[in-house]
Amino acid sequence: MGVLELSIVTILGGVVAGLAYYAMKRRRDPLLVTVLEHLTRYYLDEKFFSIDKMSEELQLPKEVVEKAIVRLEKSGIVMRTSKGYSLVDPLIFLTPRDYERALRLTKGDNIIYGAYQMPFITSLKYVIVQILLILGSVIFAVLVKFDMFGVGSRVGELLGGKISPMAFSLFVVAVAIILADVFNNVVKAWIREKYSVVVGFHSGVLYDVAVPDELSGRITRGSIARIDVDINWRQKINNIFGEVPIGDVKVWVRGRDKPVIFRSMPYPRELFMVLRSLQLGSLEWRKRYARELALWRGRVYPFVSFRRGRRR
Amino acid sequence: MGEEKEELAFELLERIEDAYRLPTQMQVALFLGVEFILIIIFYYVPLSLSAKVVGFLLATSLIYPYAIKVRNFPTELLAVILFGCTIAAFVYYLAESAYVGWEALNTPEFWILVIFVLVFSVELFHHMYEKARTVRSRSIIIVDLILTIVFAFASWMFLSKILSSMWAIMSTLILTLLYFYAIFPEKPF
């Protein structure tokens, strides 16, 4: 095989992919930002809003506002409930079904944080299963390719000449990749059933304690004595290289010796801030940063920020 | 109370993830450092130049999303270009060097290659471009459905050549469902 041909194909592949991305990339939509700003300014503490009212307030055609709201709904910033549209707080990472459940169980409280504990992310079993699936299949393909330990010949005999052993090993790798992804999805679906944590402004912290549970774990806002964030070394590594930043959040409740530990919560420092706000009865920071958080959360426009922020 | 107010004034960054990640310069330095090590490894590995190029591109594509956590237009564009280069080179390499020639259409080997490319390319794209993996937009769902139909067809063409009809139908159905479930956008938390 010529390296020149390979280089040409490689460059062509890159150019085509880059052009496709550039052509399909959504530009900053000023209308969407206007709608979002209006929502975060006037509807942060409102339970529901209607498109008709928004259209009237913004003096924009109803269809235009509706289109923007549908886009925000896809980004998870706005959620359609049985009672109308609701502005979702930027730190709510629940599915629409669980968000509705939380609203129902808190009797329509102002929910300011909602997510799932993710203890599996740093669990060795979880990581090992995925590595075994993918790495095992790749090792199998290498053994077949170079006929190490007679694996290639033996697989050839088993297949009876219907297909080449090497092609079969590629099939095994493909199936292993699918299974690893399915395993990952199943684990995520499982944690959604078992590990919801919801913070309501009036109802305090509610959390699931078992699979069939309906947020029966409860810490009222007045009973929070102390809060702490604990990020261990595995979580630290995950936060640097992984997908979602996580950490343990410990809540000491008055009258109890041991803290309630929420393991591997997404964005633990923000949860800490939410709980501190709850403890102090002040949501000023949330109002102040609602717009930025919502824009960040919804990826409404691509940030090309070269501003140096203060680091912690 | 003064301290508590001070604590609440604690600034939330515009992109809150920044607080958890390495500084941008460190991310770039780490990525370049790993690339340098990869170049040295592939220089000494006894493989053909084509295999070295493909291997280097594959390794770079796997490492890039772990090392570079900045999300903006240039970094996403670079990820997509890298994906395009890698997948084009990898498919060309597989088709040319290996196991099937272009003339070998409608053989089990050809359909295995189609299945492998469908799985590998989608998973690599999900690995490199977060939105395709997590956002359930109409266009992404339509693309996923089309890919699933192609996958089902390729699986049937392959399995019907090596299994009886009944087993081929059953296996195609199971594999297709698993494939769709695997590639369907899923929230990361």
Interface residues (C-beta under 8 A of the other chain):
Chain A: M1 V3 E5 L6 S7 V9 T10 I11 L12 G13 G14 V15 V16 A17 G18 A20 Y21 Y22 K25 K74 S75 F93 T95 A115 Y116 M118 K162 I163 S164 M166 A167 F168 L170 F171 V173 A174 V175 I177 I178 L179 D181 V182 N184 N185 K188 N239 I240 F241 E243 V244 P245 P266 Y267 R269 E270 M273 R276 S277 L280 S282 E284 W285 Y289 E292 L293 W296 R299 P302 F303 V304 S305 R307 G309 R310 R311 R312
Chain B: E4 E7 L8 A9 F10 E11 L12 L13 E14 R15 I16 E17 D18 A19 Y20 R21 L22 P23 S48 L49 S50 V53 V54 L57 Y66 A67 K69 R71 N72 F73 P74 E76 L77 V80 I81 L82 F83 G84 C85 T86 I87 A88 A89 Y92 Y93 L94 E96 S97 A98 Y99 V100 P108 E109 I112 L113 I115 F116 L118 V119 F120 E123 E130 K131 V135 R136 S137 F158 K161 I162 L175 L178 Y179 Y181 A182 I183 F184 E186 K187 P188 F189
